[in-house]
Amino acid sequence: MKQDYVPLIKSAQNGDNEAMLLLYLKFERKIFYLSEPHRGLISEDCYQELSIEFMHLVKKFNLDSHLQK
């Protein structure tokens, strides 16, 4: 895991909306890419669902277990 994500993840998990936004922006291109079922056609519903799921996963992510490896 990139160490520069650690403070952002910790802050986002503690309710810092700005940290969550910064994390989201770092992964937005990947989320956008995964929302394209066909080249060039984005599914708005898929994009929204993936964005919401990303934020849920950040909140649930067990940072300690990944840092000990």
Residue pairs with C-beta under 8 A, 6 or more apart in sequence:
1 66
1 67
5 23
5 26
6 63
6 67
7 19
8 19
8 22
8 23
9 19
9 23
9 58
9 61
9 63
10 63
11 18
11 19
12 19
12 20
12 23
12 58
12 59
13 58
13 59
13 61
13 63
20 55
20 58
23 58
24 31
24 51
24 54
24 55
27 54
31 47
31 50
31 51
31 54
32 42
32 47
34 46
34 50
35 42
35 43
35 44
35 46
35 47
35 50
36 42
36 43
37 43
37 46
